[in-house]
């Protein structure tokens, strides 16, 4: 989630052989982390802006 609108998509890189290795999750809080940034499901982000990802597979 972002505090203000972004002018471009947030870039993230994933390992094409094991995408899950690039993502850490906390199922109890329904959050996940990619490249040090924490993301939450859309239904918990009222008052925030949606995040759009530009995904690159390495």
N, CA and C atoms as a LAMMPS dump frame, in Angstrom:
ITEM: TIMESTEP
0
ITEM: NUMBER OF ATOMS
174
ITEM: BOX BOUNDS ff ff ff
-5.0000000000000000e+02 5.0000000000000000e+02
-5.0000000000000000e+02 5.0000000000000000e+02
-5.0000000000000000e+02 5.0000000000000000e+02
ITEM: ATOMS id mol type element x y z
1 1 1 N 0.849 -1.179 0
2 1 2 C 0 0 0
3 1 3 C 0.885 1.229 0
4 2 1 N 0.402 2.262 -0.587
5 2 2 C 1.165 3.5 -0.716
6 2 3 C 0.418 4.626 -0.015
7 3 1 N 1.158 5.553 0.576
8 3 2 C 0.542 6.705 1.234
9 3 3 C 0.03 7.734 0.239
10 4 1 N 0.578 7.728 -0.966
11 4 2 C 0.147 8.659 -2.012
12 4 3 C 0.266 7.955 -3.358
13 5 1 N -0.405 8.474 -4.383
14 5 2 C -0.337 7.822 -5.695
15 5 3 C 1.093 7.822 -6.238
16 6 1 N 1.463 6.746 -6.906
17 6 2 C 2.769 6.662 -7.573
18 6 3 C 2.582 7.031 -9.034
19 7 1 N 3.626 7.573 -9.637
20 7 2 C 3.555 7.924 -11.054
21 7 3 C 3.988 6.765 -11.938
22 8 1 N 4.58 5.73 -11.334
23 8 2 C 4.974 4.554 -12.103
24 8 3 C 4.764 3.299 -11.262
25 9 1 N 4.744 2.166 -11.924
26 9 2 C 4.534 0.902 -11.226
27 9 3 C 5.773 0.546 -10.418
28 10 1 N 5.592 -0.126 -9.296
29 10 2 C 6.72 -0.563 -8.464
30 10 3 C 7.353 -1.794 -9.119
31 11 1 N 8.661 -1.729 -9.372
32 11 2 C 9.372 -2.831 -10.02
33 11 3 C 9.775 -3.885 -8.993
34 12 1 N 9.535 -5.15 -9.32
35 12 2 C 9.964 -6.27 -8.484
36 12 3 C 10.581 -7.34 -9.379
37 13 1 N 11.555 -8.045 -8.839
38 13 2 C 12.22 -9.127 -9.56
39 13 3 C 11.963 -10.441 -8.837
40 14 1 N 11.62 -11.459 -9.607
41 14 2 C 11.4 -12.79 -9.06
42 14 3 C 12.327 -13.781 -9.75
43 15 1 N 12.702 -14.817 -9.021
44 15 2 C 13.448 -15.932 -9.586
45 15 3 C 12.453 -16.767 -10.393
46 16 1 N 12.65 -16.868 -11.684
47 16 2 C 11.705 -17.581 -12.553
48 16 3 C 11.597 -19.06 -12.197
49 17 1 N 12.639 -19.626 -11.618
50 17 2 C 12.626 -21.041 -11.244
51 17 3 C 11.882 -21.291 -9.933
52 18 1 N 11.812 -20.268 -9.071
53 18 2 C 11.164 -20.426 -7.759
54 18 3 C 10.625 -19.07 -7.298
55 19 1 N 9.497 -18.665 -7.842
56 19 2 C 8.924 -17.354 -7.522
57 19 3 C 8.669 -17.215 -6.027
58 20 1 N 8.235 -18.28 -5.385
59 20 2 C 7.925 -18.237 -3.96
60 20 3 C 9.114 -17.886 -3.083
61 21 1 N 10.331 -18.151 -3.546
62 21 2 C 11.524 -17.83 -2.761
63 21 3 C 11.707 -16.322 -2.624
64 22 1 N 11.1 -15.543 -3.508
65 22 2 C 11.23 -14.084 -3.491
66 22 3 C 10.179 -13.413 -2.615
67 23 1 N 9.224 -14.196 -2.102
68 23 2 C 8.105 -13.64 -1.342
69 23 3 C 8.086 -14.247 0.055
70 24 1 N 7.996 -13.389 1.068
71 24 2 C 7.842 -13.848 2.451
72 24 3 C 6.433 -13.485 2.881
73 25 1 N 5.766 -14.362 3.606
74 25 2 C 4.395 -14.083 4.004
75 25 3 C 4.137 -14.307 5.471
76 26 1 N 3.097 -13.638 5.974
77 26 2 C 2.628 -13.825 7.338
78 26 3 C 1.138 -14.121 7.254
79 27 1 N 0.757 -15.405 7.242
80 27 2 C -0.65 -15.749 7.075
81 27 3 C -1.543 -15.279 8.213
82 28 1 N -0.989 -15.09 9.411
83 28 2 C -1.807 -14.62 10.534
84 28 3 C -2.226 -13.163 10.344
85 29 1 N -1.349 -12.35 9.765
86 29 2 C -1.663 -10.933 9.545
87 29 3 C -2.113 -10.658 8.119
88 30 1 N -2.101 -11.699 7.275
89 30 2 C -2.465 -11.564 5.86
90 30 3 C -1.634 -10.488 5.167
91 31 1 N -0.329 -10.523 5.407
92 31 2 C 0.592 -9.608 4.738
93 31 3 C 1.665 -10.424 4.038
94 32 1 N 2.313 -9.814 3.06
95 32 2 C 3.454 -10.457 2.43
96 32 3 C 4.482 -9.4 2.071
97 33 1 N 5.728 -9.84 1.886
98 33 2 C 6.836 -8.925 1.647
99 33 3 C 7.594 -9.339 0.393
100 34 1 N 7.876 -8.348 -0.454
101 34 2 C 8.675 -8.558 -1.656
102 34 3 C 9.723 -7.453 -1.683
103 35 1 N 10.987 -7.833 -1.797
104 35 2 C 12.091 -6.857 -1.86
105 35 3 C 12.052 -5.861 -0.712
106 36 1 N 11.681 -6.304 0.485
107 36 2 C 11.685 -5.435 1.66
108 36 3 C 10.472 -4.54 1.81
109 37 1 N 9.502 -4.635 0.911
110 37 2 C 8.28 -3.824 0.97
111 37 3 C 7.129 -4.717 1.426
112 38 1 N 6.351 -4.253 2.413
113 38 2 C 5.217 -5.021 2.922
114 38 3 C 3.949 -4.659 2.157
115 39 1 N 3.198 -5.677 1.776
116 39 2 C 1.933 -5.508 1.054
117 39 3 C 0.816 -6.137 1.87
118 40 1 N -0.398 -5.591 1.731
119 40 2 C -1.577 -6.113 2.418
120 40 3 C -2.686 -6.328 1.394
121 41 1 N -3.641 -7.218 1.724
122 41 2 C -4.778 -7.408 0.82
123 41 3 C -5.548 -6.098 0.63
124 42 1 N -6.169 -5.942 -0.522
125 42 2 C -6.876 -4.704 -0.841
126 42 3 C -7.972 -4.363 0.159
127 43 1 N -8.658 -5.364 0.715
128 43 2 C -9.77 -5.051 1.607
129 43 3 C -9.308 -4.441 2.917
130 44 1 N -8.02 -4.486 3.247
131 44 2 C -7.51 -3.879 4.474
132 44 3 C -6.878 -2.516 4.224
133 45 1 N -6.96 -2.012 3.012
134 45 2 C -6.205 -0.805 2.683
135 45 3 C -7.084 0.412 2.418
136 46 1 N -8.252 0.46 2.995
137 46 2 C -9.096 1.632 2.791
138 46 3 C -8.346 2.883 3.226
139 47 1 N -8.438 3.938 2.435
140 47 2 C -7.714 5.166 2.737
141 47 3 C -6.299 5.167 2.181
142 48 1 N -5.903 4.079 1.541
143 48 2 C -4.583 3.976 0.924
144 48 3 C -4.764 3.803 -0.573
145 49 1 N -3.668 3.808 -1.296
146 49 2 C -3.702 3.638 -2.746
147 49 3 C -3.233 2.237 -3.111
148 50 1 N -3.816 1.666 -4.141
149 50 2 C -3.427 0.34 -4.607
150 50 3 C -2.001 0.365 -5.141
151 51 1 N -1.347 -0.783 -5.076
152 51 2 C 0.012 -0.918 -5.587
153 51 3 C -0.034 -1.777 -6.842
154 52 1 N 0.586 -1.301 -7.901
155 52 2 C 0.685 -2.063 -9.136
156 52 3 C 2.142 -2.44 -9.327
157 53 1 N 2.383 -3.706 -9.661
158 53 2 C 3.738 -4.216 -9.753
159 53 3 C 4.146 -4.462 -11.195
160 54 1 N 5.363 -4.082 -11.52
161 54 2 C 5.998 -4.38 -12.798
162 54 3 C 6.932 -5.555 -12.518
163 55 1 N 6.5 -6.761 -12.867
164 55 2 C 7.214 -7.983 -12.496
165 55 3 C 8.211 -8.373 -13.582
166 56 1 N 9.44 -8.675 -13.143
167 56 2 C 10.49 -9.151 -14.035
168 56 3 C 10.952 -10.506 -13.523
169 57 1 N 10.962 -11.505 -14.399
170 57 2 C 11.438 -12.838 -14.023
171 57 3 C 12.892 -12.982 -14.447
172 58 1 N 13.721 -13.391 -13.504
173 58 2 C 15.147 -13.565 -13.803
174 58 3 C 15.494 -15.027 -13.904
